[in-house]
């Protein structure tokens, strides 16, 4: 969504964060209503939709890289994402891969 832009910082700040939160909240409400109604098939499909939505991916990256107390700590892959350019590459990795394809890592 960010694409090839020279000024990554401005493009990251200019994303529609309020729209992303609103969209994700709307999907979560639909999921809650489906579970409450007992429609497990619809609930499972909504869960898949939430996992693949750009709003959820962008908000997750923002939460981990900017808002968490452990934002300076490197992740399981040994990378920290302080630079905005890495945030966009994290989005590209998350959006282009299936979340279930990661092998388990020994502790």
ZAKE-161739 format. One record per residue: residue in one letter; x, y, z of N, C-alpha, C in turn. Coordinates in steps of 0.001 Angstrom, whole numbers, plus 500000, padded with zeros to 6 digits. Layout:
N
<atom residu="A" n_c1="X" n_c2="Y" n_c3="Z" ca_c1="X" ca_c2="Y" ca_c3="Z" c_c1="X" c_c2="Y" c_c3="Z"/>
...
//
This chain:
107
<atom residu="X" n_c1="500816" n_c2="498814" n_c3="500000" ca_c1="500000" ca_c2="500000" ca_c3="500000" c_c1="500865" c_c2="501257" c_c3="500000"/>
<atom residu="X" n_c1="502036" n_c2="501162" n_c3="500634" ca_c1="502930" ca_c2="502309" ca_c3="500656" c_c1="503621" c_c2="502443" c_c3="499309"/>
<atom residu="X" n_c1="504025" n_c2="501326" n_c3="498707" ca_c1="504635" ca_c2="501352" ca_c3="497391" c_c1="506053" c_c2="501882" c_c3="497428"/>
<atom residu="X" n_c1="506540" n_c2="502342" n_c3="496298" ca_c1="507894" ca_c2="502859" ca_c3="496184" c_c1="507850" c_c2="504373" c_c3="496279"/>
<atom residu="X" n_c1="508008" n_c2="504862" n_c3="497492" ca_c1="507945" ca_c2="506295" ca_c3="497751" c_c1="509271" c_c2="506708" c_c3="498386"/>
<atom residu="X" n_c1="509775" n_c2="507862" n_c3="498013" ca_c1="511046" ca_c2="508326" ca_c3="498553" c_c1="510935" c_c2="508657" c_c3="500040"/>
<atom residu="X" n_c1="509861" n_c2="509275" n_c3="500454" ca_c1="509705" ca_c2="509688" ca_c3="501831" c_c1="508753" c_c2="508734" c_c3="502548"/>
<atom residu="X" n_c1="509315" n_c2="507642" n_c3="503053" ca_c1="508505" ca_c2="506624" ca_c3="503707" c_c1="507854" c_c2="507144" c_c3="504979"/>
<atom residu="X" n_c1="508565" n_c2="508009" n_c3="505700" ca_c1="508052" ca_c2="508499" ca_c3="506970" c_c1="506744" c_c2="509259" c_c3="506782"/>
<atom residu="X" n_c1="506693" n_c2="510134" n_c3="505799" ca_c1="505479" ca_c2="510904" ca_c3="505552" c_c1="504341" c_c2="510011" c_c3="505062"/>
<atom residu="X" n_c1="504673" n_c2="509031" n_c3="504227" ca_c1="503616" ca_c2="508156" ca_c3="503730" c_c1="503079" c_c2="507267" c_c3="504847"/>
<atom residu="X" n_c1="503954" n_c2="506867" n_c3="505804" ca_c1="503508" ca_c2="506037" ca_c3="506932" c_c1="502584" c_c2="506844" c_c3="507839"/>
<atom residu="X" n_c1="502955" n_c2="508094" n_c3="508092" ca_c1="502124" ca_c2="508952" ca_c3="508948" c_c1="500809" c_c2="509314" c_c3="508269"/>
<atom residu="X" n_c1="500830" n_c2="509378" n_c3="506939" ca_c1="499653" ca_c2="509799" ca_c3="506205" c_c1="498640" c_c2="508704" c_c3="505935"/>
<atom residu="X" n_c1="498928" n_c2="507491" n_c3="506385" ca_c1="497963" ca_c2="506410" ca_c3="506184" c_c1="496704" c_c2="506688" c_c3="507000"/>
<atom residu="X" n_c1="495592" n_c2="506168" n_c3="506556" ca_c1="494312" ca_c2="506412" ca_c3="507228" c_c1="494125" c_c2="505512" c_c3="508432"/>
<atom residu="X" n_c1="494820" n_c2="505829" n_c3="509528" ca_c1="494778" ca_c2="504966" ca_c3="510712" c_c1="493368" c_c2="504883" c_c3="511293"/>
<atom residu="X" n_c1="492652" n_c2="505988" n_c3="511289" ca_c1="491288" ca_c2="505985" ca_c3="511827" c_c1="490394" c_c2="505076" c_c3="510981"/>
<atom residu="X" n_c1="490576" n_c2="505127" n_c3="509671" ca_c1="489803" ca_c2="504278" ca_c3="508770" c_c1="490149" c_c2="502802" c_c3="508985"/>
<atom residu="X" n_c1="491440" n_c2="502519" n_c3="509204" ca_c1="491857" ca_c2="501137" ca_c3="509470" c_c1="491208" c_c2="500614" c_c3="510750"/>
<atom residu="X" n_c1="491237" n_c2="501441" n_c3="511818" ca_c1="490631" ca_c2="501015" ca_c3="513087" c_c1="489128" c_c2="500794" c_c3="512938"/>
<atom residu="X" n_c1="488480" n_c2="501685" n_c3="512197" ca_c1="487034" ca_c2="501577" ca_c3="511990" c_c1="486681" c_c2="500319" c_c3="511206"/>
<atom residu="X" n_c1="487467" n_c2="500037" n_c3="510169" ca_c1="487230" ca_c2="498854" ca_c3="509349" c_c1="487432" c_c2="497575" c_c3="510163"/>
<atom residu="X" n_c1="488514" n_c2="497533" n_c3="510938" ca_c1="488773" ca_c2="496351" ca_c3="511755" c_c1="487693" c_c2="496172" c_c3="512822"/>
<atom residu="X" n_c1="487269" n_c2="497256" n_c3="513436" ca_c1="486221" ca_c2="497176" ca_c3="514447" c_c1="484916" c_c2="496667" c_c3="513842"/>
<atom residu="X" n_c1="484616" n_c2="497114" n_c3="512636" ca_c1="483404" ca_c2="496652" ca_c3="511942" c_c1="483464" c_c2="495143" c_c3="511698"/>
<atom residu="X" n_c1="484620" n_c2="494647" n_c3="511262" ca_c1="484775" ca_c2="493203" ca_c3="511042" c_c1="484664" c_c2="492433" c_c3="512356"/>
<atom residu="X" n_c1="485242" n_c2="492986" n_c3="513420" ca_c1="485165" ca_c2="492326" ca_c3="514717" c_c1="483725" c_c2="492282" c_c3="515233"/>
<atom residu="X" n_c1="482956" n_c2="493326" n_c3="514975" ca_c1="481542" ca_c2="493332" ca_c3="515369" c_c1="480760" c_c2="492275" c_c3="514604"/>
<atom residu="X" n_c1="481042" n_c2="492157" n_c3="513322" ca_c1="480384" ca_c2="491119" ca_c3="512519" c_c1="480733" c_c2="489730" c_c3="513040"/>
<atom residu="X" n_c1="481983" n_c2="489538" n_c3="513434" ca_c1="482416" ca_c2="488255" ca_c3="513990" c_c1="481688" c_c2="487970" c_c3="515302"/>
<atom residu="X" n_c1="481599" n_c2="488966" n_c3="516160" ca_c1="480918" ca_c2="488792" ca_c3="517442" c_c1="479454" c_c2="488427" c_c3="517236"/>
<atom residu="X" n_c1="478796" n_c2="489098" n_c3="516289" ca_c1="477389" ca_c2="488809" ca_c3="516017" c_c1="477203" c_c2="487392" c_c3="515469"/>
<atom residu="X" n_c1="478136" n_c2="486944" n_c3="514625" ca_c1="478037" ca_c2="485597" ca_c3="514060" c_c1="478210" c_c2="484549" c_c3="515154"/>
<atom residu="X" n_c1="479149" n_c2="484771" n_c3="516071" ca_c1="479353" ca_c2="483820" ca_c3="517170" c_c1="478142" c_c2="483814" c_c3="518083"/>
<atom residu="X" n_c1="477609" n_c2="484996" n_c3="518366" ca_c1="476434" ca_c2="485098" ca_c3="519234" c_c1="475232" c_c2="484387" c_c3="518624"/>
<atom residu="X" n_c1="475121" n_c2="484453" n_c3="517290" ca_c1="474006" ca_c2="483793" ca_c3="516603" c_c1="474253" c_c2="482298" c_c3="516414"/>
<atom residu="X" n_c1="475455" n_c2="481845" n_c3="516695" ca_c1="475766" ca_c2="480425" ca_c3="516568" c_c1="476160" c_c2="479997" c_c3="515162"/>
<atom residu="X" n_c1="476425" n_c2="480938" n_c3="514288" ca_c1="476811" ca_c2="480636" ca_c3="512908" c_c1="478333" c_c2="480488" c_c3="512845"/>
<atom residu="X" n_c1="478823" n_c2="479278" n_c3="513160" ca_c1="480258" ca_c2="479051" ca_c3="513258" c_c1="480953" c_c2="479093" c_c3="511894"/>
<atom residu="X" n_c1="480256" n_c2="478726" n_c3="510860" ca_c1="480859" ca_c2="478778" ca_c3="509521" c_c1="481150" c_c2="480230" c_c3="509125"/>
<atom residu="X" n_c1="480183" n_c2="481093" n_c3="509369" ca_c1="480367" ca_c2="482506" ca_c3="509062" c_c1="481443" c_c2="483108" c_c3="509970"/>
<atom residu="X" n_c1="481464" n_c2="482686" n_c3="511232" ca_c1="482462" ca_c2="483195" ca_c3="512174" c_c1="483871" c_c2="482810" c_c3="511725"/>
<atom residu="X" n_c1="484044" n_c2="481582" n_c3="511291" ca_c1="485363" ca_c2="481133" ca_c3="510830" c_c1="485798" c_c2="481901" c_c3="509578"/>
<atom residu="X" n_c1="484860" n_c2="482125" n_c3="508661" ca_c1="485186" ca_c2="482891" ca_c3="507465" c_c1="485544" c_c2="484340" c_c3="507798"/>
<atom residu="X" n_c1="484861" n_c2="484910" n_c3="508777" ca_c1="485187" ca_c2="486274" ca_c3="509194" c_c1="486556" c_c2="486328" c_c3="509868"/>
<atom residu="X" n_c1="486907" n_c2="485285" n_c3="510617" ca_c1="488240" ca_c2="485231" ca_c3="511212" c_c1="489311" c_c2="485218" c_c3="510130"/>
<atom residu="X" n_c1="489095" n_c2="484444" n_c3="509093" ca_c1="490044" ca_c2="484397" ca_c3="507979" c_c1="490132" c_c2="485753" c_c3="507299"/>
<atom residu="X" n_c1="488988" n_c2="486404" n_c3="507139" ca_c1="488953" ca_c2="487716" ca_c3="506507" c_c1="489720" c_c2="488745" c_c3="507333"/>
<atom residu="X" n_c1="489571" n_c2="488693" n_c3="508645" ca_c1="490284" ca_c2="489619" ca_c3="509518" c_c1="491790" c_c2="489387" c_c3="509415"/>
<atom residu="X" n_c1="492211" n_c2="488124" n_c3="509389" ca_c1="493644" ca_c2="487828" ca_c3="509294" c_c1="494266" c_c2="488334" c_c3="508004"/>
<atom residu="X" n_c1="493489" n_c2="488345" n_c3="506927" ca_c1="494019" ca_c2="488749" ca_c3="505630" c_c1="493788" c_c2="490222" c_c3="505307"/>
<atom residu="X" n_c1="493061" n_c2="490939" n_c3="506149" ca_c1="492722" ca_c2="492324" ca_c3="505822" c_c1="493940" c_c2="493237" c_c3="505989"/>
<atom residu="X" n_c1="494052" n_c2="494195" n_c3="505090" ca_c1="495146" ca_c2="495158" ca_c3="505158" c_c1="495057" c_c2="496001" c_c3="506423"/>
<atom residu="X" n_c1="493852" n_c2="496289" n_c3="506851" ca_c1="493676" ca_c2="497087" ca_c3="508062" c_c1="494299" c_c2="496392" c_c3="509260"/>
<atom residu="X" n_c1="494028" n_c2="495111" n_c3="509411" ca_c1="494554" ca_c2="494367" ca_c3="510550" c_c1="496070" c_c2="494252" c_c3="510478"/>
<atom residu="X" n_c1="496607" n_c2="494048" n_c3="509277" ca_c1="498058" ca_c2="493910" ca_c3="509126" c_c1="498745" c_c2="495229" c_c3="509464"/>
<atom residu="X" n_c1="498241" n_c2="496338" n_c3="508922" ca_c1="498850" ca_c2="497639" ca_c3="509208" c_c1="498752" c_c2="497980" c_c3="510691"/>
<atom residu="X" n_c1="497603" n_c2="497731" n_c3="511300" ca_c1="497447" ca_c2="498044" ca_c3="512718" c_c1="498329" c_c2="497148" c_c3="513588"/>
<atom residu="X" n_c1="498505" n_c2="495897" n_c3="513193" ca_c1="499388" ca_c2="495000" ca_c3="513950" c_c1="500836" c_c2="495468" c_c3="513865"/>
<atom residu="X" n_c1="501271" n_c2="495863" n_c3="512677" ca_c1="502645" ca_c2="496354" ca_c3="512515" c_c1="502838" c_c2="497631" c_c3="513321"/>
<atom residu="X" n_c1="501861" n_c2="498508" n_c3="513286" ca_c1="501955" ca_c2="499756" ca_c3="514050" c_c1="501991" c_c2="499474" c_c3="515547"/>
<atom residu="X" n_c1="501185" n_c2="498548" n_c3="516004" ca_c1="501146" ca_c2="498217" ca_c3="517426" c_c1="502498" c_c2="497681" c_c3="517894"/>
<atom residu="X" n_c1="503079" n_c2="496789" n_c3="517115" ca_c1="504333" ca_c2="496151" ca_c3="517513" c_c1="505514" c_c2="497111" c_c3="517391"/>
<atom residu="X" n_c1="505524" n_c2="497955" n_c3="516361" ca_c1="506704" ca_c2="498770" ca_c3="516098" c_c1="506670" c_c2="500154" c_c3="516733"/>
<atom residu="X" n_c1="505506" n_c2="500652" n_c3="517111" ca_c1="505445" ca_c2="502010" ca_c3="517632" c_c1="504806" c_c2="502125" c_c3="519011"/>
<atom residu="X" n_c1="503839" n_c2="501306" n_c3="519326" ca_c1="503056" ca_c2="501517" ca_c3="520538" c_c1="503457" c_c2="500608" c_c3="521697"/>
<atom residu="X" n_c1="503993" n_c2="499441" n_c3="521426" ca_c1="504352" ca_c2="498502" ca_c3="522488" c_c1="505564" c_c2="498986" c_c3="523278"/>
<atom residu="X" n_c1="505644" n_c2="498548" n_c3="524543" ca_c1="506820" ca_c2="498866" ca_c3="525352" c_c1="508059" c_c2="498136" c_c3="524840"/>
<atom residu="X" n_c1="507893" n_c2="496976" n_c3="524240" ca_c1="509021" ca_c2="496202" ca_c3="523732" c_c1="509355" c_c2="496507" c_c3="522287"/>
<atom residu="X" n_c1="509082" n_c2="497715" n_c3="521840" ca_c1="509286" ca_c2="498052" ca_c3="520430" c_c1="510755" c_c2="498074" c_c3="520031"/>
<atom residu="X" n_c1="511662" n_c2="498203" n_c3="520997" ca_c1="513087" ca_c2="498228" ca_c3="520685" c_c1="513700" c_c2="496824" c_c3="520666"/>
<atom residu="X" n_c1="512939" n_c2="495843" n_c3="521100" ca_c1="513420" ca_c2="494465" ca_c3="521155" c_c1="513243" c_c2="493800" c_c3="519806"/>
<atom residu="X" n_c1="514280" n_c2="493088" n_c3="519375" ca_c1="514194" ca_c2="492381" ca_c3="518097" c_c1="513209" c_c2="491222" c_c3="518217"/>
<atom residu="X" n_c1="512571" n_c2="490907" n_c3="517112" ca_c1="511598" ca_c2="489827" ca_c3="517096" c_c1="512256" c_c2="488468" c_c3="516949"/>
<atom residu="X" n_c1="511466" n_c2="487481" n_c3="516644" ca_c1="511953" ca_c2="486114" ca_c3="516527" c_c1="512898" c_c2="485955" c_c3="515338"/>
<atom residu="X" n_c1="512775" n_c2="486835" n_c3="514347" ca_c1="513657" ca_c2="486779" ca_c3="513188" c_c1="514942" c_c2="487576" c_c3="513399"/>
<atom residu="X" n_c1="515108" n_c2="488192" n_c3="514567" ca_c1="516321" ca_c2="488928" ca_c3="514875" c_c1="516340" c_c2="490353" c_c3="514340"/>
<atom residu="X" n_c1="515235" n_c2="490845" n_c3="513858" ca_c1="515166" ca_c2="492187" ca_c3="513288" c_c1="514330" c_c2="493092" c_c3="514185"/>
<atom residu="X" n_c1="514770" n_c2="494333" n_c3="514306" ca_c1="513906" ca_c2="495336" ca_c3="514909" c_c1="513467" c_c2="496277" c_c3="513799"/>
<atom residu="X" n_c1="512324" n_c2="496893" n_c3="513978" ca_c1="511712" ca_c2="497657" ca_c3="512882" c_c1="511581" c_c2="499109" c_c3="513302"/>
<atom residu="X" n_c1="512720" n_c2="499748" n_c3="513518" ca_c1="512699" ca_c2="501162" ca_c3="513891" c_c1="512559" c_c2="502055" c_c3="512664"/>
<atom residu="X" n_c1="513078" n_c2="501582" n_c3="511549" ca_c1="513076" ca_c2="502368" ca_c3="510322" c_c1="511760" c_c2="502148" c_c3="509581"/>
<atom residu="X" n_c1="511189" n_c2="503218" n_c3="509067" ca_c1="509882" ca_c2="503138" ca_c3="508413" c_c1="509946" c_c2="502247" c_c3="507176"/>
<atom residu="X" n_c1="511070" n_c2="502238" n_c3="506485" ca_c1="511212" ca_c2="501407" ca_c3="505285" c_c1="511049" c_c2="499924" c_c3="505645"/>
<atom residu="X" n_c1="511542" n_c2="499534" n_c3="506816" ca_c1="511383" ca_c2="498139" ca_c3="507245" c_c1="509932" c_c2="497828" c_c3="507597"/>
<atom residu="X" n_c1="509215" n_c2="498837" n_c3="508062" ca_c1="507795" ca_c2="498609" ca_c3="508360" c_c1="507039" c_c2="498266" c_c3="507089"/>
<atom residu="X" n_c1="507342" n_c2="498972" n_c3="506018" ca_c1="506649" ca_c2="498669" ca_c3="504761" c_c1="507056" c_c2="497307" c_c3="504227"/>
<atom residu="X" n_c1="508323" n_c2="496916" n_c3="504443" ca_c1="508712" ca_c2="495569" ca_c3="504007" c_c1="508049" c_c2="494515" c_c3="504886"/>
<atom residu="X" n_c1="507817" n_c2="494837" n_c3="506164" ca_c1="507093" ca_c2="493906" ca_c3="507035" c_c1="505661" c_c2="493730" c_c3="506543"/>
<atom residu="X" n_c1="505053" n_c2="494824" n_c3="506076" ca_c1="503706" ca_c2="494712" ca_c3="505516" c_c1="503718" c_c2="493837" c_c3="504270"/>
<atom residu="X" n_c1="504711" n_c2="494046" n_c3="503409" ca_c1="504795" ca_c2="493242" ca_c3="502189" c_c1="504961" c_c2="491761" c_c3="502513"/>
<atom residu="X" n_c1="505789" n_c2="491462" n_c3="503515" ca_c1="505970" ca_c2="490054" ca_c3="503916" c_c1="504673" c_c2="489492" c_c3="504467"/>
<atom residu="X" n_c1="503965" n_c2="490282" n_c3="505286" ca_c1="502728" ca_c2="489802" ca_c3="505886" c_c1="501598" c_c2="489666" c_c3="504892"/>
<atom residu="X" n_c1="501521" n_c2="490578" n_c3="503946" ca_c1="500414" ca_c2="490570" ca_c3="502994" c_c1="500598" c_c2="489515" c_c3="501909"/>
<atom residu="X" n_c1="501840" n_c2="489178" n_c3="501603" ca_c1="502092" ca_c2="488257" ca_c3="500500" c_c1="502316" c_c2="486825" c_c3="500932"/>
<atom residu="X" n_c1="502252" n_c2="486537" n_c3="502206" ca_c1="502463" ca_c2="485169" ca_c3="502655" c_c1="501228" c_c2="484678" c_c3="503398"/>
<atom residu="X" n_c1="501129" n_c2="483384" n_c3="503472" ca_c1="500037" ca_c2="482835" ca_c3="504269" c_c1="500530" c_c2="482705" c_c3="505699"/>
<atom residu="X" n_c1="499712" n_c2="483105" n_c3="506653" ca_c1="500133" ca_c2="483143" ca_c3="508047" c_c1="500382" c_c2="481763" c_c3="508612"/>
<atom residu="X" n_c1="499788" n_c2="480741" n_c3="508046" ca_c1="499962" ca_c2="479388" ca_c3="508578" c_c1="501179" c_c2="478672" c_c3="508044"/>
<atom residu="X" n_c1="502010" n_c2="479311" n_c3="507222" ca_c1="503120" ca_c2="478612" ca_c3="506609" c_c1="504421" c_c2="478722" c_c3="507373"/>
<atom residu="X" n_c1="504421" n_c2="479354" n_c3="508549" ca_c1="505644" ca_c2="479494" ca_c3="509300" c_c1="505911" c_c2="478227" c_c3="510095"/>
<atom residu="X" n_c1="507127" n_c2="477658" n_c3="509970" ca_c1="507446" ca_c2="476454" ca_c3="510725" c_c1="507659" c_c2="476788" c_c3="512205"/>
<atom residu="X" n_c1="507423" n_c2="475835" n_c3="513084" ca_c1="507656" ca_c2="476102" ca_c3="514504" c_c1="509140" c_c2="476290" c_c3="514775"/>
<atom residu="X" n_c1="509447" n_c2="477189" n_c3="515697" ca_c1="510837" ca_c2="477486" ca_c3="516028" c_c1="511147" c_c2="476884" c_c3="517385"/>
<atom residu="X" n_c1="512263" n_c2="476132" n_c3="517507" ca_c1="512596" ca_c2="475552" ca_c3="518820" c_c1="512950" c_c2="476638" c_c3="519814"/>
<atom residu="X" n_c1="512619" n_c2="476394" n_c3="521062" ca_c1="512884" ca_c2="477371" ca_c3="522114" c_c1="514278" c_c2="477196" c_c3="522673"/>
//
